[in-house]
Amino acid sequence: MKTTILPTSDSNAISTALEFLRAGELVSFPTDTVYGVGTFAFNAEGATKIYAAKQRPPDKALPILLGGLSQIPLVAVDLPESALKLAEHFLPGALTLVVPKHPDIPEEVSSLETVGIRIPDHAFTRALLNAAGPMAVTSANISGQDSPVDAGGVYMQLNGSLPLILDGGRTAGILSSTVIDCTQEEIVILREGPIGLKEIQAVLKN
C-alpha cells in the first residue's frame, strides 16, 4: 500500500480522509498530544487494522475521540451526571472519561462494557471528527516505539500500513490525559494527568 502525506492546510484534506475512512482504511492525523491513527468508531475491521499496523495484540480497548459533546450519545449510554459535568467543564482538553459504552461499539474497539471518550483540544482534529463522526484512535506508532509528534515520524513507522497521513506540523507531544472512571457512584482516577483531583472535585461540588 502506498502511503501519501497530505498537509492539513490542503482544501481537500478532510474530504480525502473521509474517502479512505469510508473505504475501511486507516488515516493518521495530528491531535493535541501526538499523531494518532484512526478508523470509524463503529468499524470492527478498521479496529483490527489498527492492531495489525501497530503490531500489537487486540487486548486493549481503543479510545474514542469526538468532535464535540453532541457526539457523546452516539458512543455512550446511561451517562452519569458526574461524567456530563466533567465533560462540559473540561472538554475539549486533556481528560478521558470512561463511561458505559453504546451497544453499537464493536468488540474489536472495546471488549469491555465501557469505553474511554475524549474531545481533543485541536481545531483540525475536531473538524475531521465532526465530519467523520466518532473515531477509534490511538497513537500512530508500532507498539513499544516512540509515539510520533510529526508526520515524518508516522511515515517511518507505519509506511505501507495506511494510505494517508495528514501533516499538521509538530504536535505538543504530551502523552497522557487524566483518565477518570465515571461508571461508579464515586469517580475513580485511573491515571493522573494535567487535570488534577482538586480541579475535578471542585467541578463536581458545584
N, C-alpha and C positions, 0 to 999 in steps of 0.2 A: 504493500500500500504506500502510495506517495503521500508525504506529509507536507502541507503547504502552510506557510506563515503569512498571515494577513493582518495589517495594522487595525487596531480597534477604531482608528480615525477614518478608515475606509467607509464610504457611504453604504457599501454592501456587506459590511462585517456581520451584522446581526442576521440579515436575510440569508447569507451564505451559511452561517452557523445553523440556522433553522433547517435548511435543506439537508444538511448532513445528519442532524438530530432526528429529523423525520424519517430518514433512511435507516435509522438504527445505529448510526455511527457515533463515536465519541468526539467531543470537542474540548480543547483546553483553552482557558482564558484566565486573565488576571482577577484576583479578588483583593480584599483589603488586608489579606495576610500573605499568602503565597499564591503561585499559579495552581489552579485546580483543573481536574479533568472530570467531565460530567456527561450525564445522559438524562433523558426524561425520568422523573421520579417513579413513573409507572411502567418503565421499560425493563422487564426482567432480563432480557437478552443483553441490553445495554449494560446493566449492572454486572453481568457475567464478563462482559468485555473489559470493564474496568479492572476487575480482579486479574484477568489474564494480562492486561497491559502492565499492571503493577507487579506481576509475578508473585502474587500472594494468594493464599487460600481464602475462600469466602467465609471467614469465621468472624468477621466484624461487621456491624451494621454501618451502612454508608450514611453520612449526614445529608440532610436535605436543605438546600438553600432556596430561599423565597425572595420574590421581588418586592413584597410588601405584606402588611398584616392581613389584607383581604384574601391572601392565598392560604392562610393557615387552615381554614376548614376543609381544604382540598386534601390535606395530608394528615390531619389530626382530628380526633373525636373526643368528646367529653372533656374539653379543656378546663382545667381547674381555674378558679378565679385568680390564684397566685400567678399562674402562667400568663394570663391575659394582662395583669398589672405589670409584670416584668417586661413583657413584650412591648406594651405600649410605651413604657418609660425608656427602655434601653436599646430597642431595635429601631433602625439599623445600628449594629455595633457588635462588640466582641462578647456576645452572650449566646450560648447554645442552650435551648430548653429541651429537655427530654420529656416527651408527652405521649399519651396513648395514640397509637398510630391508626390511621384510617384503614379500613379493610381492603381498599384498593391498592395499597402499597404492597408490592410483591415480596415474597420471602427472600428473594435474591438481594433486595435492598436492605431489608431488616427481617431477620428470622425471629426477632423478639416481638413482644406485644407493644413495644414503644419505638419511638423514632426521635432522633435529635434534629431540631429545626433551628435555622438562623437566618437573619436578613443581613447580608454583608453591607458594610459602610463603604461602598464603592459604586459610583454612579453608573459606569458602563455595565458592571455585573448586574446591577438591578434592572437596567434597561433590557439586557438579554433575558433575565429571568421573567420580567413582565411580558416579554414577547413569547418566550418558550413555555412559561409555566414553571412549577416547582421542578427542581433538578436534583438528582443524587450526585453529589460532588465530593471528591476527596483530593488530596494533594497529588499533583501531576508528576510523580516520581516512581521509580522502581522501588519496591519495598526494601527498606534498610538503607537507601541512599538519601542524600540531602534533598529537601523539598526545594524546587526551583523558584527563584524570585524574578526570573526573566524568561522570555520566550526561547532564547538560546539554550537555557538550561533544560527546558522541557524537550526541545528538539534532540538534545544529546541523549536523553534517557528514553524517550518514547517515540522517536522517529520510526515510522513504519507501523506503529500500533494504532494510529488515529489519522484522519485525513486533514485536520485543521487545528492550527494553533493561532489564537487571536493575540496579537502582540500589543500590549498596552504599556510597554516600558517596564521599568523595575518596580516591584511591589515593596511594601513595607517590611516584609519578611518576618512579621510577628506570627508565631506558630499557634499559640494557644488562646482560645477564648475561654471564658469562665463557663463551666458546664453545670447546669442545675437540673436535678431530677424533680419534676413537678407532678409526678404521678401519685404521690402520697399526700396525706393531710399536711404534714410538715415537709417543707422543701429540704432537699439534701444537696449539698455542693459536692459534685463528683470530681471536679477538677478546678482548682483555683486558677484565676487568671486576672486580667486587667480590672475587672469589676469585682470589688471586694464585698465581704459579708455585710459590713456595716451599711454600705450603699443599698444592698439588696433588702436588708431588714427595714431600712428607712422607707423604702418604697412600699413594702408590704404592710407597714403600720398605717399608712395613710388611707 
